[in-house]
Amino acid sequence: MTSSDIAKLFSALPSDDDDNYTIELKDIVLKNDLVKSEADVAGIITSHKNVKVRFAAFYALLIISREYENFTKYISYVDEYGLEFRTIKLYDIVLSTYYRNKGIMGEKENYVSAMRYGERACVALPSNLAVKHHFAELVALCLEENIPVDVAVINTAIDRLEDVIVVWRSHAKYFCTKGRLLAAKGDFTQAIANVKKALDMEKIEDKDSMIRIGQYNYYLLSINMMVATKTIDQKISDYSNSVADMDAKGSENLKKMEQNFDHVKTQYLEYLAFFSSILAFILTTVSIVSNTADFNHSAGLVLMFAGALVLVFGIFRMLLQYIIKERYWLLKTIVCLVVSLLFLALGYFIGNDILHF
């Protein structure tokens, strides 16, 4: 597909403030596999006379970056081309995602700017459901990253998300986002119910649906961990109050109980780390398989990444169990380390064609 063909597709799009603009543009990007034509799309931004077509090309590059979760590339595109389009209403959502990506990359102070521009986008495009969900998902992310968020903002995010769900009741992801927000408010029962509904609705159809199912399971485990932690902390507090005047033996029993509670917390942390590792493995495997033509090289990379994950998980277990000793913890850690080394070695040999399938 030539630059001229791509420009014709962009020129047929509705106005950029139309609620279906992003949906139709994303459809063009995916159906025409414009990820393979990024250079041509970028060329349109600098060469085409029509600002509508130039903005569509710019936004298409951002969609490609979002689809592949390439946060650095998204940031670089906004830095390079964004200033020209600052008067376009959708540019607020561009900046919101821009600052969110910076937050994800470690600059957490940018989450505040991300929420500010997300709010501006909702005001500028009040009927755009995608913008409303973006805001709700952003608030959930900020809460999970321990960024202070006012309760009124959380409630606003939930209200906007309800507007989305009323129209798009068949989209599982929106129920998961609602569950994450409700968990932040402490309504764990409804939070779990919504995430489970998302899991029930999601069908295994392609790599994206598999990734989403992994994410939903991660959030479900995370919420269950919140419930367990709250319950344990409350029991410790109640028990501490009831034995405030107990003798030395009673204090010793309390100390043992606290150690048992800490052990339960440790197990939940392990489960959370394990599911995080699995999700990272799925995302990386999909990326490697999609972008590597040689089977041996691809298999080698996947195995080496699996080995690295098992190694990190083994070290994580070791650090946790150093604090709270578990029976056979050292043996389990050694097994993790040995398995990781086997994966790494096998991946190296296969990836360098020393072994063949």
Summary of the structure (lengths in Angstrom):
residues: 357
radius of gyration: 24.3
end to end distance: 36.1
largest distance: 84.8
contacts: 1107
relative contact order: 0.05
helix: 81%
strand: 0%
